């Protein structure tokens, strides 16, 4: 493979949908559909919850400072497939 091959890079890696009751759906639209997962940020009173974390290709925490900077985040993975645990290492409480 030639070193001169250029790969497209997305301006915005993640997409989000702010839902009702403090729930935000996040996904990576540029990941192949077979590996694309939904992950969720749930706002809590004292701490917030992250359910799954995507592929981790681009830092998740830095992509949404409004979601991940104000309160402590507890990150959980529903299972250990790469499309669910890729960015979980960014969170201290997991």
N, CA, C and O atoms as a MOPAC input file, in Angstrom:
PM7 MOZYME 1SCF
protein

 N      0.84700 1    -1.17100 1     0.00000 1
 C      0.00000 1     0.00000 1     0.00000 1
 C      0.89600 1     1.23900 1     0.00000 1
 O      1.86000 1     1.32200 1     0.76000 1
 N      0.57300 1     2.16700 1    -0.83400 1
 C      1.36600 1     3.38000 1    -0.96500 1
 C      1.14400 1     4.31400 1     0.21500 1
 O      0.02200 1     4.45100 1     0.70400 1
 N      2.21400 1     4.95500 1     0.67000 1
 C      2.11500 1     5.91600 1     1.76700 1
 C      1.40100 1     7.18900 1     1.33200 1
 O      1.01600 1     7.99500 1     2.17900 1
 N      1.21600 1     7.38700 1     0.02200 1
 C      0.56700 1     8.60200 1    -0.46200 1
 C     -0.96200 1     8.50700 1    -0.47800 1
 O     -1.63200 1     9.48700 1    -0.80400 1
 N     -1.51200 1     7.36600 1    -0.13900 1
 C     -2.97800 1     7.22800 1    -0.09300 1
 C     -3.52400 1     8.11800 1     1.01100 1
 O     -3.03800 1     8.10400 1     2.14200 1
 N     -4.54000 1     8.88800 1     0.66400 1
 C     -5.16400 1     9.76700 1     1.65300 1
 C     -6.52600 1     9.19900 1     2.01400 1
 O     -7.27600 1     8.75000 1     1.14700 1
 N     -6.83200 1     9.22200 1     3.28800 1
 C     -8.11100 1     8.72700 1     3.77800 1
 C     -8.97200 1     9.91100 1     4.17400 1
 O     -8.47500 1    10.87500 1     4.75500 1
 N    -10.26700 1     9.84600 1     3.86400 1
 C    -11.15100 1    10.95200 1     4.25400 1
 C    -11.31200 1    10.99700 1     5.77600 1
 O    -11.37100 1     9.96700 1     6.44600 1
 N    -11.37800 1    12.18200 1     6.27900 1
 C    -11.57400 1    12.37500 1     7.71600 1
 C    -12.81400 1    13.23400 1     7.90200 1
 O    -12.98200 1    14.24300 1     7.21700 1
 N    -13.65800 1    12.84900 1     8.80000 1
 C    -14.89900 1    13.57700 1     9.04600 1
 C    -14.63400 1    14.82500 1     9.87900 1
 O    -13.80300 1    14.80700 1    10.78700 1
 N    -15.33300 1    15.89400 1     9.57400 1
 C    -15.24500 1    17.10600 1    10.39000 1
 C    -15.75900 1    16.84900 1    11.79800 1
 O    -15.18700 1    17.33500 1    12.77400 1
 N    -16.82300 1    16.09300 1    11.89900 1
 C    -17.41000 1    15.72900 1    13.18700 1
 C    -17.56100 1    14.21600 1    13.21600 1
 O    -18.29500 1    13.64300 1    12.41100 1
 N    -16.86900 1    13.57800 1    14.13800 1
 C    -16.89300 1    12.11600 1    14.18000 1
 C    -18.19400 1    11.58100 1    14.78100 1
 O    -18.76000 1    10.60300 1    14.29300 1
 N    -18.65200 1    12.22900 1    15.83100 1
 C    -19.84300 1    11.77000 1    16.54200 1
 C    -21.06300 1    12.58600 1    16.14600 1
 O    -20.95600 1    13.73100 1    15.70700 1
 N    -22.20300 1    11.97800 1    16.31000 1
 C    -23.48000 1    12.67600 1    16.20800 1
 C    -24.19800 1    12.45100 1    17.53800 1
 O    -23.92600 1    11.48800 1    18.25500 1
 N    -25.11100 1    13.35300 1    17.84700 1
 C    -25.86400 1    13.20600 1    19.09100 1
 C    -27.29800 1    13.63700 1    18.87900 1
 O    -27.60600 1    14.46700 1    18.02300 1
 N    -28.15400 1    13.05700 1    19.67100 1
 C    -29.56500 1    13.41000 1    19.68700 1
 C    -29.95600 1    13.59500 1    21.14500 1
 O    -29.95700 1    12.63700 1    21.91700 1
 N    -30.28900 1    14.83200 1    21.52500 1
 C    -30.72700 1    15.09600 1    22.88900 1
 C    -32.18200 1    14.68000 1    22.99700 1
 O    -33.05400 1    15.23800 1    22.33100 1
 N    -32.43100 1    13.69600 1    23.84100 1
 C    -33.76800 1    13.13700 1    24.00500 1
 C    -34.39400 1    13.72800 1    25.26800 1
 O    -33.81700 1    14.61900 1    25.89200 1
 N    -35.53200 1    13.24900 1    25.62800 1
 C    -36.21800 1    13.75000 1    26.82300 1
 C    -35.59800 1    13.21400 1    28.10700 1
 O    -34.89700 1    12.20200 1    28.10300 1
 N    -35.87100 1    13.90700 1    29.19400 1
 C    -35.52600 1    13.46900 1    30.55400 1
 C    -34.02500 1    13.29300 1    30.77400 1
 O    -33.61300 1    12.40000 1    31.51500 1
 N    -33.19800 1    14.13700 1    30.13600 1
 C    -31.76200 1    14.09900 1    30.38400 1
 C    -31.01500 1    12.96200 1    29.72800 1
 O    -29.91600 1    12.62100 1    30.16500 1
 N    -31.57400 1    12.36400 1    28.69100 1
 C    -30.91400 1    11.26700 1    27.98100 1
 C    -30.42400 1    11.78800 1    26.63100 1
 O    -31.16500 1    12.44100 1    25.89600 1
 N    -29.16700 1    11.48800 1    26.32100 1
 C    -28.58500 1    11.85900 1    25.03900 1
 C    -28.08500 1    10.61000 1    24.34300 1
 O    -27.30700 1     9.84300 1    24.91100 1
 N    -28.52600 1    10.40500 1    23.11900 1
 C    -28.04400 1     9.29000 1    22.28900 1
 C    -26.85800 1     9.80000 1    21.47700 1
 O    -26.91900 1    10.88200 1    20.89200 1
 N    -25.77500 1     9.01500 1    21.44300 1
 C    -24.57000 1     9.34600 1    20.68900 1
 C    -24.25800 1     8.15900 1    19.78600 1
 O    -24.46300 1     7.00600 1    20.16600 1
 N    -23.75600 1     8.45700 1    18.57700 1
 C    -23.33700 1     7.39800 1    17.67500 1
 C    -22.24000 1     7.91800 1    16.75300 1
 O    -21.99700 1     9.12300 1    16.67800 1
 N    -21.58300 1     7.00000 1    16.05600 1
 C    -20.49200 1     7.30800 1    15.13700 1
 C    -20.95900 1     6.99300 1    13.71200 1
 O    -20.87300 1     5.84200 1    13.28400 1
 N    -21.44900 1     7.98700 1    12.97400 1
 C    -22.02500 1     7.71600 1    11.65400 1
 C    -21.02400 1     7.23700 1    10.60900 1
 O    -21.42800 1     6.71300 1     9.57100 1
 N    -19.73100 1     7.40500 1    10.86000 1
 C    -18.72500 1     7.03200 1     9.87700 1
 C    -18.18100 1     5.62000 1    10.08900 1
 O    -17.32300 1     5.16200 1     9.33400 1
 N    -18.67200 1     4.94100 1    11.10200 1
 C    -18.30400 1     3.54800 1    11.35000 1
 C    -19.23100 1     2.67300 1    10.50200 1
 O    -20.41100 1     2.98700 1    10.34900 1
 N    -18.71000 1     1.59800 1     9.96300 1
 C    -19.51100 1     0.67200 1     9.15900 1
 C    -20.75300 1     0.25100 1     9.95700 1
 O    -20.64600 1    -0.02500 1    11.15200 1
 N    -21.91000 1     0.20000 1     9.32600 1
 C    -23.15400 1    -0.12800 1    10.04200 1
 C    -23.10000 1    -1.42000 1    10.86400 1
 O    -23.78200 1    -1.52200 1    11.88400 1
 N    -22.31200 1    -2.39800 1    10.44400 1
 C    -22.22000 1    -3.64000 1    11.21600 1
 C    -21.49100 1    -3.44500 1    12.54300 1
 O    -21.65200 1    -4.24600 1    13.46300 1
 N    -20.70400 1    -2.40300 1    12.64300 1
 C    -19.96000 1    -2.11900 1    13.87100 1
 C    -20.44000 1    -0.84600 1    14.56400 1
 O    -19.81500 1    -0.39600 1    15.52500 1
 N    -21.51200 1    -0.27400 1    14.10300 1
 C    -21.99800 1     0.99700 1    14.64600 1
 C    -22.93300 1     0.75000 1    15.82500 1
 O    -23.90900 1     0.00800 1    15.71500 1
 N    -22.62400 1     1.37200 1    16.93300 1
 C    -23.43000 1     1.19400 1    18.14100 1
 C    -24.00400 1     2.53300 1    18.58900 1
 O    -23.44700 1     3.59200 1    18.30000 1
 N    -25.10700 1     2.46900 1    19.28500 1
 C    -25.63700 1     3.63100 1    19.98400 1
 C    -25.08800 1     3.59200 1    21.39900 1
 O    -24.97500 1     2.52200 1    21.99600 1
 N    -24.75400 1     4.73400 1    21.92600 1
 C    -24.38300 1     4.81700 1    23.33500 1
 C    -25.08800 1     6.01800 1    23.91800 1
 O    -25.49000 1     6.92900 1    23.19400 1
 N    -25.23700 1     6.01600 1    25.23100 1
 C    -26.13400 1     6.96700 1    25.87100 1
 C    -25.48700 1     7.65100 1    27.07300 1
 O    -24.78200 1     7.02600 1    27.86500 1
 N    -25.74400 1     8.93300 1    27.18100 1
 C    -25.38100 1     9.71200 1    28.35900 1
 C    -26.67500 1    10.01000 1    29.09600 1
 O    -27.62500 1    10.52700 1    28.50900 1
 N    -26.71200 1     9.68500 1    30.37100 1
 C    -27.90800 1     9.90900 1    31.18700 1
 C    -27.52800 1    10.85400 1    32.32200 1
 O    -26.63700 1    10.55900 1    33.11800 1
 N    -28.20900 1    11.98500 1    32.38400 1
 C    -27.93300 1    12.98400 1    33.40500 1
 C    -28.54700 1    12.55800 1    34.72600 1
 O    -29.73100 1    12.22700 1    34.79600 1
 N    -27.73700 1    12.56800 1    35.76400 1
 C    -28.22100 1    12.23700 1    37.09900 1
 C    -28.10600 1    13.43100 1    38.03100 1
 O    -27.57900 1    14.47800 1    37.65300 1
 N    -28.59300 1    13.27200 1    39.23200 1
 C    -28.53700 1    14.36300 1    40.19900 1
 C    -27.10000 1    14.64800 1    40.64600 1
 O    -26.64100 1    15.78800 1    40.58000 1
 N    -26.39400 1    13.61200 1    41.09900 1
 C    -25.04300 1    13.77500 1    41.63000 1
 C    -23.95900 1    13.36800 1    40.64100 1
 O    -22.87500 1    13.95200 1    40.63100 1
 N    -24.24000 1    12.38700 1    39.82400 1
 C    -23.31200 1    11.86400 1    38.82000 1
 C    -24.09100 1    11.59000 1    37.55000 1
 O    -25.31700 1    11.48300 1    37.56500 1
 N    -23.37000 1    11.47900 1    36.45900 1
 C    -23.98500 1    11.09500 1    35.19600 1
 C    -23.54700 1     9.68500 1    34.83200 1
 O    -22.54600 1     9.17800 1    35.33900 1
 N    -24.31000 1     9.06500 1    33.94700 1
 C    -24.05700 1     7.69300 1    33.52700 1
 C    -23.79100 1     7.66800 1    32.03200 1
 O    -24.52200 1     8.28700 1    31.25900 1
 N    -22.74900 1     6.95500 1    31.62200 1
 C    -22.49100 1     6.68300 1    30.21300 1
 C    -22.69400 1     5.19800 1    30.00100 1
 O    -22.04900 1     4.37400 1    30.65000 1
 N    -23.58800 1     4.86200 1    29.09600 1
 C    -23.84800 1     3.45700 1    28.77500 1
 C    -23.22800 1     3.17900 1    27.41100 1
 O    -23.70800 1     3.67000 1    26.38900 1
 N    -22.16500 1     2.39300 1    27.40400 1
 C    -21.35800 1     2.08000 1    26.23400 1
 C    -20.59300 1     3.31800 1    25.77700 1
 O    -20.89400 1     4.43000 1    26.21100 1
 N    -19.59900 1     3.13000 1    24.89600 1
 C    -18.74100 1     4.26900 1    24.55300 1
 C    -18.24100 1     4.27200 1    23.11900 1
 O    -17.33400 1     5.03800 1    22.79400 1
 N    -18.79400 1     3.45300 1    22.26300 1
 C    -18.40000 1     3.47500 1    20.86000 1
 C    -17.04500 1     2.85300 1    20.60700 1
 O    -16.49900 1     2.15200 1    21.45900 1
 N    -16.50100 1     3.12000 1    19.41400 1
 C    -15.24900 1     2.51900 1    18.95900 1
 C    -14.00400 1     3.15200 1    19.58100 1
 O    -12.97100 1     2.49300 1    19.69500 1
 N    -14.09100 1     4.40900 1    19.98000 1
 C    -12.93000 1     5.07600 1    20.55800 1
 C    -11.93500 1     5.58100 1    19.53200 1
 O    -10.78200 1     5.84100 1    19.87600 1
 N    -12.33900 1     5.72500 1    18.30700 1
 C    -11.45700 1     6.20400 1    17.24500 1
 C    -11.07900 1     7.66300 1    17.48100 1
 O     -9.94400 1     8.06800 1    17.23000 1
 N    -12.03000 1     8.43900 1    17.96100 1
 C    -11.84100 1     9.85100 1    18.30200 1
 C    -12.19800 1     9.99100 1    19.77700 1
 O    -13.16700 1     9.37200 1    20.21900 1
 N    -11.46000 1    10.77600 1    20.55600 1
 C    -11.79900 1    10.92300 1    21.97600 1
 C    -13.25500 1    11.35800 1    22.18000 1
 O    -13.69500 1    12.36800 1    21.63100 1
 N    -13.97300 1    10.60000 1    22.95500 1
 C    -15.38600 1    10.88900 1    23.22600 1
 C    -15.53300 1    12.03000 1    24.22100 1
 O    -16.30800 1    12.96000 1    23.99800 1
 N    -14.80000 1    11.95900 1    25.30100 1
 C    -14.93100 1    12.94900 1    26.37100 1
 C    -14.68000 1    14.36800 1    25.86300 1
 O    -15.42500 1    15.28600 1    26.20400 1
 N    -13.65100 1    14.55400 1    25.06200 1
 C    -13.32400 1    15.87700 1    24.52400 1
 C    -14.32800 1    16.34900 1    23.46900 1
 O    -14.44400 1    17.54900 1    23.21900 1
 N    -15.03800 1    15.43400 1    22.86300 1
 C    -15.99700 1    15.79200 1    21.80800 1
 C    -17.26700 1    16.42900 1    22.35700 1
 O    -17.95400 1    17.15100 1    21.63500 1
 N    -17.58800 1    16.17400 1    23.61100 1
 C    -18.81000 1    16.70700 1    24.22100 1
 C    -18.51200 1    17.26500 1    25.61200 1
 O    -18.95000 1    16.69400 1    26.61000 1
 N    -17.77700 1    18.36800 1    25.68900 1
 C    -17.44500 1    18.91000 1    27.01200 1
 C    -18.68700 1    19.28100 1    27.82500 1
 O    -18.64700 1    19.24700 1    29.05500 1
 N    -19.77100 1    19.63000 1    27.16800 1
 C    -20.99100 1    19.96400 1    27.90200 1
 C    -21.59700 1    18.74900 1    28.59900 1
 O    -22.33700 1    18.90600 1    29.57000 1
 N    -21.30100 1    17.55900 1    28.12700 1
 C    -21.81500 1    16.33900 1    28.75900 1
 C    -20.84500 1    15.74300 1    29.77800 1
 O    -21.27000 1    15.18800 1    30.79200 1
 N    -19.55000 1    15.85500 1    29.51200 1
 C    -18.58100 1    15.07900 1    30.27500 1
 C    -17.64400 1    15.87700 1    31.17000 1
 O    -16.68900 1    15.30300 1    31.69200 1
 N    -17.86500 1    17.15000 1    31.36900 1
 C    -16.93600 1    17.93800 1    32.18300 1
 C    -17.53800 1    18.40400 1    33.50300 1
 O    -16.79900 1    18.67300 1    34.45000 1
 N    -18.84200 1    18.50400 1    33.58300 1
 C    -19.46600 1    19.12100 1    34.75700 1
 C    -19.50900 1    18.19900 1    35.97600 1
 O    -19.18700 1    18.62400 1    37.08500 1
 N    -19.90200 1    16.95700 1    35.77700 1
 C    -20.06800 1    16.02100 1    36.89400 1
 C    -19.23600 1    14.76200 1    36.67800 1
 O    -18.76100 1    14.47900 1    35.57800 1
 N    -19.08000 1    14.02400 1    37.76300 1
 C    -18.43300 1    12.71900 1    37.67600 1
 C    -19.27000 1    11.81800 1    36.77000 1
 O    -20.50000 1    11.84000 1    36.81200 1
 N    -18.58000 1    11.03000 1    35.95500 1
 C    -19.23500 1    10.10600 1    35.02500 1
 C    -18.95800 1     8.67700 1    35.47500 1
 O    -17.81700 1     8.31700 1    35.76300 1
 N    -19.99500 1     7.88000 1    35.53100 1
 C    -19.84600 1     6.44200 1    35.72600 1
 C    -20.09300 1     5.81000 1    34.35800 1
 O    -21.18500 1     5.93600 1    33.80400 1
 N    -19.09000 1     5.13600 1    33.81700 1
 C    -19.18400 1     4.52700 1    32.48900 1
 C    -19.35700 1     3.01800 1    32.63400 1
 O    -18.59400 1     2.35700 1    33.33900 1
 N    -20.36000 1     2.48900 1    31.96400 1
 C    -20.60900 1     1.04900 1    31.97900 1
 C    -20.68100 1     0.53900 1    30.54000 1
 O    -21.10100 1     1.25700 1    29.63300 1
 N    -20.27400 1    -0.68200 1    30.35500 1
 C    -20.37000 1    -1.33500 1    29.05000 1
 C    -21.38100 1    -2.45900 1    29.14900 1
 O    -21.33600 1    -3.26100 1    30.08100 1
 N    -22.28400 1    -2.51800 1    28.19700 1
 C    -23.28300 1    -3.58700 1    28.20800 1
 C    -22.65300 1    -4.92700 1    27.87500 1
 O    -23.12100 1    -5.97500 1    28.32000 1
 N    -21.57800 1    -4.88300 1    27.08300 1
 C    -20.77900 1    -6.07200 1    26.78200 1
 C    -19.44800 1    -5.59600 1    26.20200 1
 O    -19.25600 1    -4.39500 1    26.01600 1
 N    -18.53500 1    -6.51100 1    25.91400 1
 C    -17.17100 1    -6.10800 1    25.58200 1
 C    -16.83700 1    -6.14700 1    24.09600 1
 O    -15.67400 1    -6.34500 1    23.74400 1
 N    -17.79600 1    -5.96800 1    23.23200 1
 C    -17.46500 1    -5.79900 1    21.81200 1
 C    -16.83200 1    -4.42500 1    21.62600 1
 O    -17.17400 1    -3.48300 1    22.34200 1
 N    -15.91600 1    -4.30400 1    20.67300 1
 C    -15.13600 1    -3.07700 1    20.48900 1
 C    -16.02400 1    -1.86100 1    20.23500 1
 O    -15.65600 1    -0.75400 1    20.62800 1
 N    -17.16700 1    -2.02800 1    19.59900 1
 C    -18.03600 1    -0.88500 1    19.32300 1
 C    -18.77600 1    -0.39900 1    20.56500 1
 O    -19.54600 1     0.55900 1    20.49300 1
 N    -18.55100 1    -1.04700 1    21.69000 1
 C    -19.17400 1    -0.63900 1    22.95200 1
 C    -18.15900 1    -0.20600 1    24.01000 1
 O    -18.53900 1     0.42600 1    24.99600 1
 N    -16.87300 1    -0.53200 1    23.82700 1
 C    -15.88400 1    -0.24900 1    24.87900 1
 C    -14.71300 1     0.62300 1    24.42900 1
 O    -13.81300 1     0.88100 1    25.22800 1
 N    -14.69400 1     1.07800 1    23.19500 1
 C    -13.53100 1     1.76700 1    22.64200 1
 C    -13.06200 1     2.99300 1    23.40300 1
 O    -11.86000 1     3.24500 1    23.47400 1
 N    -13.99100 1     3.77000 1    23.97900 1
 C    -13.59800 1     4.98800 1    24.68200 1
 C    -13.81100 1     4.89700 1    26.19300 1
 O    -13.70400 1     5.89900 1    26.90000 1
 N    -14.10800 1     3.71300 1    26.67800 1
 C    -14.42400 1     3.58600 1    28.11000 1
 C    -13.21400 1     3.92100 1    28.98300 1
 O    -13.37600 1     4.33700 1    30.13000 1
 N    -12.01700 1     3.74500 1    28.45600 1
 C    -10.79800 1     4.05400 1    29.22100 1
 C    -10.66500 1     5.54100 1    29.54600 1
 O     -9.86200 1     5.90800 1    30.40400 1
 N    -11.43300 1     6.40300 1    28.87900 1
 C    -11.36100 1     7.84600 1    29.12500 1
 C    -12.03200 1     8.25200 1    30.44300 1
 O    -11.90300 1     9.39300 1    30.88600 1
 N    -12.73500 1     7.32800 1    31.05100 1
 C    -13.51900 1     7.64900 1    32.24100 1
 C    -12.96900 1     6.89700 1    33.45200 1
 O    -12.75200 1     5.68600 1    33.40900 1
 N    -12.75200 1     7.64000 1    34.52100 1
 C    -12.12100 1     7.07700 1    35.71900 1
 C    -12.97800 1     5.99400 1    36.38300 1
 O    -12.45400 1     4.97300 1    36.82700 1
 N    -14.26200 1     6.21100 1    36.44800 1
 C    -15.17400 1     5.27600 1    37.12400 1
 C    -15.88000 1     4.44000 1    36.07000 1
 O    -16.76100 1     4.91600 1    35.35400 1
 N    -15.45900 1     3.15900 1    35.99600 1
 C    -16.03300 1     2.26900 1    34.98600 1
 C    -16.20000 1     0.87300 1    35.52800 1
 O    -16.67100 1    -0.01400 1    34.81500 1

